[in-house]
Amino acid sequence: MFEIGFSEIVMVALVSLLVIGPERLPKAARLAGFWLGKTRAMIHSVKAEIQIELHAEEMRQLFKEESGLQEFQQLVDETNESVQSIHSSITSLSQDGVDLTKRPPHELE
């Protein structure tokens, strides 16, 4: 992640040994490890929450698209029912002997 090599780690260890001292160095290393672990856990937690939120937003978008498709399907079904109704009306009129081709359009209403 940070591309820190072995030589850099040795240099940091030597400087910290000189600055902190050999008596307090183990305690400081444990404290630094503790806070590093806490930070990693917090970062992992935030990443997981962001992932969950992105997944939830994606699901909301899918449901919204699905809802739009359902409304469109309902309109198509209603249109098909209207066409069938008109077709059955025309069929029943032709069976009754009414000739729709000879009548003017204003009389069909």
Secondary structure, 3 states (H helix, E strand, C coil): CCCCCHHHHHHHHHHHHHHHCCCCHHHHHHHHHHHHHHHHHHHHHHHHHHHHHHHHHHHHHHHHHHHHHHHHHHHHHHHHHHHHHHHHHHHHHHHCCCCCCCCCHHHCC
